[in-house]
């Protein structure tokens, strides 16, 4: 878990960041859809709606497949499950797929559309 040095008005302090990493993902985090996220999927991608914030996000085909993999797991979707589900569908090296999925999960988590739901 990385540490961040942060300057405050009353002095300096160290704060622990709880950012999820590829290694954390590989080591057993379950992913779940946030209760305020809604989705609609089509053949070319999809649309996500954050009903709490009133924001709409479009998904390309890969993003939609990642979303569907998370959604199908009902809060029990591991990173490995997502990689294994998408691997046969795309002709990219597994290492690239792992990096891309990790980056996408971080983005979805930062937006509050998914959340880590525990460990394997």
OpenMM code with the backbone's topology and positions (N, CA, C; nanometers):
from openmm import Vec3, app, unit

residues = "UNK UNK UNK UNK UNK UNK UNK UNK UNK UNK UNK UNK UNK UNK UNK UNK UNK UNK UNK UNK UNK UNK UNK UNK UNK UNK UNK UNK UNK UNK UNK UNK UNK UNK UNK UNK UNK UNK UNK UNK UNK UNK UNK UNK UNK UNK UNK UNK UNK UNK UNK UNK UNK UNK UNK UNK UNK UNK UNK UNK UNK UNK UNK UNK UNK UNK UNK UNK UNK UNK UNK UNK UNK UNK UNK UNK UNK UNK UNK UNK UNK UNK UNK UNK UNK UNK UNK UNK UNK UNK UNK UNK UNK UNK UNK UNK UNK UNK UNK UNK UNK UNK UNK UNK UNK UNK UNK UNK UNK UNK UNK UNK UNK UNK UNK UNK UNK UNK UNK UNK".split()
positions = [
    Vec3(0.0849, -0.1168, 0.0000),
    Vec3(0.0000, 0.0000, 0.0000),
    Vec3(0.0898, 0.1235, 0.0000),
    Vec3(0.0814, 0.2079, -0.1024),
    Vec3(0.1709, 0.3237, -0.1097),
    Vec3(0.1377, 0.4283, -0.0042),
    Vec3(0.2427, 0.4972, 0.0406),
    Vec3(0.2255, 0.6060, 0.1349),
    Vec3(0.2389, 0.7375, 0.0610),
    Vec3(0.1631, 0.8345, 0.1027),
    Vec3(0.1696, 0.9656, 0.0413),
    Vec3(0.2031, 1.0681, 0.1477),
    Vec3(0.2995, 1.1534, 0.1190),
    Vec3(0.3359, 1.2613, 0.2099),
    Vec3(0.2507, 1.3814, 0.1760),
    Vec3(0.1788, 1.4320, 0.2736),
    Vec3(0.0862, 1.5419, 0.2486),
    Vec3(0.1136, 1.6573, 0.3453),
    Vec3(0.1265, 1.7765, 0.2906),
    Vec3(0.1477, 1.8978, 0.3698),
    Vec3(0.0119, 1.9536, 0.4124),
    Vec3(-0.0029, 1.9825, 0.5419),
    Vec3(-0.1271, 2.0418, 0.5924),
    Vec3(-0.0939, 2.1725, 0.6631),
    Vec3(-0.1964, 2.2463, 0.7008),
    Vec3(-0.1754, 2.3742, 0.7689),
    Vec3(-0.1093, 2.3574, 0.9044),
    Vec3(-0.1336, 2.2449, 0.9698),
    Vec3(-0.0792, 2.2250, 1.1037),
    Vec3(0.0507, 2.1456, 1.1027),
    Vec3(0.1034, 2.1171, 0.9866),
    Vec3(0.2281, 2.0418, 0.9799),
    Vec3(0.2198, 1.9381, 0.8706),
    Vec3(0.3131, 1.8470, 0.8746),
    Vec3(0.3178, 1.7409, 0.7739),
    Vec3(0.2685, 1.6118, 0.8348),
    Vec3(0.2104, 1.5295, 0.7512),
    Vec3(0.1661, 1.3998, 0.7991),
    Vec3(0.1758, 1.2992, 0.6855),
    Vec3(0.1906, 1.1742, 0.7227),
    Vec3(0.1890, 1.0674, 0.6248),
    Vec3(0.0491, 1.0078, 0.6220),
    Vec3(0.0001, 0.9842, 0.5011),
    Vec3(-0.1306, 0.9221, 0.4883),
    Vec3(-0.1177, 0.7983, 0.4018),
    Vec3(-0.1880, 0.6944, 0.4394),
    Vec3(-0.1886, 0.5715, 0.3633),
    Vec3(-0.2965, 0.5803, 0.2566),
    Vec3(-0.2629, 0.5506, 0.1329),
    Vec3(-0.3621, 0.5457, 0.0276),
    Vec3(-0.4093, 0.4020, 0.0138),
    Vec3(-0.5377, 0.3827, -0.0090),
    Vec3(-0.5915, 0.2484, -0.0249),
    Vec3(-0.6249, 0.2201, -0.1704),
    Vec3(-0.5432, 0.2734, -0.2598),
    Vec3(-0.5638, 0.2522, -0.4022),
    Vec3(-0.5402, 0.1057, -0.4368),
    Vec3(-0.6299, 0.0488, -0.5167),
    Vec3(-0.6165, -0.0885, -0.5593),
    Vec3(-0.5138, -0.0966, -0.6716),
    Vec3(-0.4275, -0.1977, -0.6671),
    Vec3(-0.3258, -0.2147, -0.7703),
    Vec3(-0.3541, -0.3414, -0.8495),
    Vec3(-0.2821, -0.3595, -0.9598),
    Vec3(-0.2965, -0.4828, -1.0371),
    Vec3(-0.2713, -0.6024, -0.9471),
    Vec3(-0.1687, -0.5940, -0.8628),
    Vec3(-0.1393, -0.7058, -0.7731),
    Vec3(-0.2535, -0.7318, -0.6760),
    Vec3(-0.3162, -0.6245, -0.6240),
    Vec3(-0.4320, -0.6430, -0.5371),
    Vec3(-0.5423, -0.7148, -0.6144),
    Vec3(-0.5650, -0.6691, -0.7382),
    Vec3(-0.6671, -0.7321, -0.8207),
    Vec3(-0.6371, -0.8804, -0.8400),
    Vec3(-0.5117, -0.9112, -0.8669),
    Vec3(-0.4731, -1.0497, -0.8891),
    Vec3(-0.4846, -1.1313, -0.7617),
    Vec3(-0.4736, -1.0660, -0.6471),
    Vec3(-0.4731, -1.1376, -0.5199),
    Vec3(-0.6093, -1.1493, -0.4557),
    Vec3(-0.7157, -1.1336, -0.5311),
    Vec3(-0.8436, -1.1748, -0.4790),
    Vec3(-0.9452, -1.0715, -0.4392),
    Vec3(-0.9521, -0.9593, -0.5048),
    Vec3(-1.0590, -0.8645, -0.4761),
    Vec3(-1.1808, -0.9042, -0.5582),
    Vec3(-1.2963, -0.9049, -0.4953),
    Vec3(-1.4223, -0.9225, -0.5671),
    Vec3(-1.4732, -0.7843, -0.6071),
    Vec3(-1.5321, -0.7748, -0.7255),
    Vec3(-1.5874, -0.6482, -0.7724),
    Vec3(-1.7387, -0.6573, -0.7812),
    Vec3(-1.8046, -0.5474, -0.7441),
    Vec3(-1.9505, -0.5414, -0.7471),
    Vec3(-1.9955, -0.4083, -0.8069),
    Vec3(-2.1099, -0.4096, -0.8690),
    Vec3(-2.1707, -0.2896, -0.9249),
    Vec3(-2.2262, -0.2057, -0.8098),
    Vec3(-2.2021, -0.0767, -0.8123),
    Vec3(-2.2586, 0.0124, -0.7099),
    Vec3(-2.4109, 0.0159, -0.7244),
    Vec3(-2.4821, 0.0275, -0.6133),
    Vec3(-2.6289, 0.0247, -0.6189),
    Vec3(-2.6901, 0.1414, -0.6962),
    Vec3(-2.6154, 0.2491, -0.7149),
    Vec3(-2.6714, 0.3647, -0.7867),
    Vec3(-2.6316, 0.3673, -0.9340),
    Vec3(-2.5749, 0.2565, -0.9854),
    Vec3(-2.5358, 0.2494, -1.1264),
    Vec3(-2.6378, 0.1668, -1.2042),
    Vec3(-2.6754, 0.2168, -1.3197),
    Vec3(-2.7665, 0.1468, -1.4099),
    Vec3(-2.6977, 0.1345, -1.5451),
    Vec3(-2.7301, 0.0291, -1.6190),
    Vec3(-2.6652, 0.0087, -1.7479),
    Vec3(-2.7645, -0.0336, -1.8551),
    Vec3(-2.7289, 0.0003, -1.9781),
    Vec3(-2.7988, -0.0463, -2.0966),
    Vec3(-2.6912, -0.0858, -2.1965),
    Vec3(-2.7010, -0.2057, -2.2517),
    Vec3(-2.5978, -0.2555, -2.3425),
    Vec3(-2.6558, -0.2802, -2.4806),
    Vec3(-2.5708, -0.2623, -2.5809),
    Vec3(-2.6047, -0.2907, -2.7197),
    Vec3(-2.4917, -0.3688, -2.7837),
    Vec3(-2.4966, -0.3880, -2.9153),
    Vec3(-2.3945, -0.4678, -2.9838),
    Vec3(-2.2605, -0.3956, -2.9932),
    Vec3(-2.2592, -0.2637, -2.9893),
    Vec3(-2.1357, -0.1870, -3.0041),
    Vec3(-2.0831, -0.1277, -2.8743),
    Vec3(-2.1491, -0.1527, -2.7628),
    Vec3(-2.1063, -0.0948, -2.6357),
    Vec3(-2.2247, -0.0778, -2.5436),
    Vec3(-2.2211, 0.0284, -2.4651),
    Vec3(-2.3299, 0.0495, -2.3706),
    Vec3(-2.3277, 0.1880, -2.3106),
    Vec3(-2.4220, 0.2095, -2.2204),
    Vec3(-2.4353, 0.3363, -2.1506),
    Vec3(-2.4533, 0.3060, -2.0030),
    Vec3(-2.3795, 0.3790, -1.9190),
    Vec3(-2.3943, 0.3690, -1.7744),
    Vec3(-2.4547, 0.4981, -1.7228),
    Vec3(-2.5420, 0.4851, -1.6265),
    Vec3(-2.6035, 0.6013, -1.5638),
    Vec3(-2.5791, 0.5948, -1.4143),
    Vec3(-2.5225, 0.7006, -1.3614),
    Vec3(-2.5055, 0.7147, -1.2171),
    Vec3(-2.6256, 0.7950, -1.1692),
    Vec3(-2.7259, 0.7269, -1.1137),
    Vec3(-2.8495, 0.7951, -1.0758),
    Vec3(-2.8319, 0.8853, -0.9547),
    Vec3(-2.7268, 0.8621, -0.8768),
    Vec3(-2.6991, 0.9463, -0.7609),
    Vec3(-2.6433, 1.0818, -0.8035),
    Vec3(-2.5525, 1.0806, -0.9012),
    Vec3(-2.4879, 1.2030, -0.9472),
    Vec3(-2.5520, 1.2610, -1.0724),
    Vec3(-2.6400, 1.1839, -1.1373),
    Vec3(-2.7029, 1.2294, -1.2596),
    Vec3(-2.6075, 1.2336, -1.3772),
    Vec3(-2.5067, 1.1449, -1.3787),
    Vec3(-2.4077, 1.1429, -1.4862),
    Vec3(-2.4270, 1.0195, -1.5735),
    Vec3(-2.3969, 1.0373, -1.7022),
    Vec3(-2.4102, 0.9310, -1.8002),
    Vec3(-2.2740, 0.9055, -1.8634),
    Vec3(-2.2374, 0.7786, -1.8792),
    Vec3(-2.1091, 0.7405, -1.9381),
    Vec3(-2.1340, 0.6441, -2.0535),
    Vec3(-2.0618, 0.6626, -2.1627),
    Vec3(-2.0726, 0.5672, -2.2730),
    Vec3(-1.9585, 0.4663, -2.2626),
    Vec3(-1.9863, 0.3432, -2.3035),
    Vec3(-1.8881, 0.2354, -2.3000),
    Vec3(-1.8620, 0.1863, -2.4409),
    Vec3(-1.7344, 0.1647, -2.4733),
    Vec3(-1.7050, 0.0977, -2.5992),
    Vec3(-1.7293, -0.0518, -2.5792),
    Vec3(-1.7032, -0.1302, -2.6814),
    Vec3(-1.7304, -0.2736, -2.6750),
    Vec3(-1.6547, -0.3422, -2.5621),
    Vec3(-1.5269, -0.3090, -2.5457),
    Vec3(-1.4457, -0.3713, -2.4401),
    Vec3(-1.4986, -0.3318, -2.3024),
    Vec3(-1.5278, -0.2035, -2.2838),
    Vec3(-1.5831, -0.1572, -2.1569),
    Vec3(-1.7140, -0.2255, -2.1236),
    Vec3(-1.7972, -0.2441, -2.2243),
    Vec3(-1.9258, -0.3112, -2.2021),
    Vec3(-1.9051, -0.4563, -2.1604),
    Vec3(-1.8077, -0.5235, -2.2213),
    Vec3(-1.7815, -0.6635, -2.1853),
    Vec3(-1.7266, -0.6748, -2.0429),
    Vec3(-1.6440, -0.5796, -2.0034),
    Vec3(-1.5943, -0.5780, -1.8649),
    Vec3(-1.7113, -0.5561, -1.7699),
    Vec3(-1.7966, -0.4599, -1.8026),
    Vec3(-1.9132, -0.4308, -1.7183),
    Vec3(-2.0020, -0.5547, -1.7047),
    Vec3(-2.0293, -0.6219, -1.8155),
    Vec3(-2.1143, -0.7413, -1.8129),
    Vec3(-2.0516, -0.8529, -1.7312),
    Vec3(-1.9193, -0.8656, -1.7365),
    Vec3(-1.8507, -0.9674, -1.6554),
    Vec3(-1.8683, -0.9374, -1.5067),
    Vec3(-1.8575, -0.8106, -1.4694),
    Vec3(-1.8760, -0.7722, -1.3285),
    Vec3(-2.0218, -0.7940, -1.2879),
    Vec3(-2.1123, -0.7491, -1.3729),
    Vec3(-2.2555, -0.7594, -1.3443),
    Vec3(-2.3002, -0.9045, -1.3284),
    Vec3(-2.2455, -0.9940, -1.4098),
    Vec3(-2.2870, -1.1344, -1.4058),
    Vec3(-2.2426, -1.2053, -1.2782),
    Vec3(-2.1443, -1.1484, -1.2091),
    Vec3(-2.0927, -1.2129, -1.0882),
    Vec3(-2.1682, -1.1813, -0.9618),
    Vec3(-2.2638, -1.0893, -0.9668),
    Vec3(-2.3442, -1.0548, -0.8486),
    Vec3(-2.2593, -1.0270, -0.7250),
    Vec3(-2.1560, -0.9442, -0.7418),
    Vec3(-2.0708, -0.9079, -0.6286),
    Vec3(-1.9604, -1.0061, -0.5988),
    Vec3(-1.9462, -1.1088, -0.6819),
    Vec3(-1.8446, -1.2119, -0.6596),
    Vec3(-1.7521, -1.2261, -0.7799),
    Vec3(-1.7284, -1.1171, -0.8528),
    Vec3(-1.6456, -1.1218, -0.9722),
    Vec3(-1.5022, -1.0847, -0.9387),
    Vec3(-1.4113, -1.1761, -0.9608),
    Vec3(-1.2701, -1.1498, -0.9356),
    Vec3(-1.2054, -1.0932, -1.0614),
    Vec3(-1.0917, -1.0314, -1.0416),
    Vec3(-1.0141, -0.9785, -1.1534),
    Vec3(-0.9804, -1.0910, -1.2509),
    Vec3(-0.9388, -1.2037, -1.1979),
    Vec3(-0.9030, -1.3184, -1.2814),
    Vec3(-1.0215, -1.3651, -1.3648),
    Vec3(-1.1407, -1.3635, -1.3063),
    Vec3(-1.2610, -1.4018, -1.3806),
    Vec3(-1.2826, -1.3082, -1.5005),
    Vec3(-1.2646, -1.1786, -1.4791),
    Vec3(-1.2828, -1.0816, -1.5875),
    Vec3(-1.1805, -1.1055, -1.6975),
    Vec3(-1.0540, -1.1226, -1.6586),
    Vec3(-0.9478, -1.1468, -1.7577),
    Vec3(-0.9772, -1.2751, -1.8353),
    Vec3(-1.0161, -1.3804, -1.7664),
    Vec3(-1.0439, -1.5081, -1.8339),
    Vec3(-1.1663, -1.4989, -1.9244),
    Vec3(-1.2645, -1.4203, -1.8857),
    Vec3(-1.3845, -1.4042, -1.9677),
    Vec3(-1.3545, -1.3261, -2.0955),
    Vec3(-1.2680, -1.2258, -2.0867),
    Vec3(-1.2387, -1.1420, -2.2029),
    Vec3(-1.1258, -1.1956, -2.2896),
    Vec3(-1.0350, -1.2718, -2.2320),
    Vec3(-0.9179, -1.3208, -2.3042),
    Vec3(-0.9475, -1.3838, -2.4390),
    Vec3(-1.0396, -1.4803, -2.4452),
    Vec3(-1.0667, -1.5457, -2.5734),
    Vec3(-1.1364, -1.4553, -2.6762),
    Vec3(-1.1898, -1.3430, -2.6318),
    Vec3(-1.2657, -1.2562, -2.7212),
    Vec3(-1.1804, -1.1539, -2.7947),
    Vec3(-1.0539, -1.1361, -2.7514),
    Vec3(-0.9688, -1.0341, -2.8103),
    Vec3(-0.8307, -1.0914, -2.8408),
    Vec3(-0.7706, -1.0431, -2.9480),
    Vec3(-0.6389, -1.0919, -2.9886),
    Vec3(-0.5298, -0.9951, -2.9453),
    Vec3(-0.5146, -0.9810, -2.8148),
    Vec3(-0.4079, -0.8988, -2.7575),
    Vec3(-0.3320, -0.9861, -2.6584),
    Vec3(-0.2044, -0.9550, -2.6332),
    Vec3(-0.1306, -1.0320, -2.5319),
    Vec3(-0.1987, -1.0223, -2.3957),
    Vec3(-0.1935, -1.1290, -2.3209),
    Vec3(-0.2590, -1.1335, -2.1894),
    Vec3(-0.2100, -1.0205, -2.0983),
    Vec3(-0.0809, -0.9884, -2.1034),
    Vec3(-0.0259, -0.8817, -2.0192),
    Vec3(-0.0930, -0.7479, -2.0493),
    Vec3(-0.1170, -0.7218, -2.1768),
    Vec3(-0.1844, -0.5972, -2.2141),
    Vec3(-0.3289, -0.5987, -2.1664),
    Vec3(-0.3952, -0.7121, -2.1807),
    Vec3(-0.5332, -0.7241, -2.1349),
    Vec3(-0.5410, -0.6997, -1.9841),
    Vec3(-0.4474, -0.7564, -1.9089),
    Vec3(-0.4429, -0.7384, -1.7634),
    Vec3(-0.4269, -0.5907, -1.7288),
    Vec3(-0.3335, -0.5218, -1.7941),
    Vec3(-0.3123, -0.3782, -1.7675),
    Vec3(-0.4353, -0.2964, -1.8026),
    Vec3(-0.4944, -0.3250, -1.9188),
    Vec3(-0.6105, -0.2476, -1.9646),
    Vec3(-0.7308, -0.2675, -1.8734),
    Vec3(-0.7553, -0.3913, -1.8317),
    Vec3(-0.8678, -0.4180, -1.7420),
    Vec3(-0.8439, -0.3522, -1.6074),
    Vec3(-0.7222, -0.3608, -1.5558),
    Vec3(-0.6906, -0.2968, -1.4287),
    Vec3(-0.7155, -0.1464, -1.4358),
    Vec3(-0.6691, -0.0838, -1.5428),
    Vec3(-0.6889, 0.0605, -1.5599),
    Vec3(-0.8377, 0.0945, -1.5665),
    Vec3(-0.9130, 0.0139, -1.6376),
    Vec3(-1.0559, 0.0383, -1.6513),
    Vec3(-1.1282, 0.0216, -1.5169),
    Vec3(-1.0907, -0.0816, -1.4410),
    Vec3(-1.1519, -0.1018, -1.3094),
    Vec3(-1.1224, 0.0154, -1.2168),
    Vec3(-0.9992, 0.0663, -1.2210),
    Vec3(-0.9632, 0.1829, -1.1395),
    Vec3(-1.0516, 0.3031, -1.1744),
    Vec3(-1.0729, 0.3224, -1.3050),
    Vec3(-1.1542, 0.4346, -1.3504),
    Vec3(-1.2991, 0.4192, -1.3044),
    Vec3(-1.3543, 0.3006, -1.3194),
    Vec3(-1.4916, 0.2761, -1.2739),
    Vec3(-1.5039, 0.2951, -1.1233),
    Vec3(-1.4022, 0.2481, -1.0491),
    Vec3(-1.4047, 0.2627, -0.9035),
    Vec3(-1.3937, 0.4099, -0.8641),
    Vec3(-1.3060, 0.4845, -0.9305),
    Vec3(-1.2896, 0.6266, -0.9010),
    Vec3(-1.4202, 0.7032, -0.9252),
    Vec3(-1.4938, 0.6628, -1.0269),
    Vec3(-1.6217, 0.7272, -1.0585),
    Vec3(-1.7347, 0.6794, -0.9664),
    Vec3(-1.7069, 0.5778, -0.8850),
    Vec3(-1.8068, 0.5269, -0.7915),
    Vec3(-1.9068, 0.4317, -0.8554),
    Vec3(-1.8744, 0.3773, -0.9726),
    Vec3(-1.9674, 0.2895, -1.0426),
    Vec3(-1.9519, 0.1433, -1.0023),
    Vec3(-1.8336, 0.1066, -0.9521),
    Vec3(-1.8107, -0.0258, -0.8962),
    Vec3(-1.7403, -0.0078, -0.7621),
    Vec3(-1.7378, -0.1151, -0.6854),
    Vec3(-1.6674, -0.1100, -0.5580),
    Vec3(-1.6081, -0.2473, -0.5291),
    Vec3(-1.4981, -0.2442, -0.4552),
    Vec3(-1.4388, -0.3679, -0.4085),
    Vec3(-1.5321, -0.4244, -0.3024),
    Vec3(-1.5692, -0.5499, -0.3206),
    Vec3(-1.6704, -0.6097, -0.2328),
    Vec3(-1.6126, -0.7143, -0.1406),
    Vec3(-1.4817, -0.7171, -0.1225),
    Vec3(-1.4210, -0.8142, -0.0328),
    Vec3(-1.3177, -0.8972, -0.1029),
    Vec3(-1.2650, -0.9943, -0.0307),
    Vec3(-1.1591, -1.0780, -0.0858),
    Vec3(-1.2047, -1.2170, -0.1163),
    Vec3(-1.1247, -1.2835, -0.1980),
    Vec3(-1.1546, -1.4220, -0.2360),
    Vec3(-1.1243, -1.5127, -0.1194),
] * unit.nanometer
topology = app.Topology()
chain = topology.addChain("A")
for resn in residues:
    res = topology.addResidue(resn, chain)
    for name in ("N", "CA", "C"):
        topology.addAtom(name, app.Element.getBySymbol(name[0]), res)
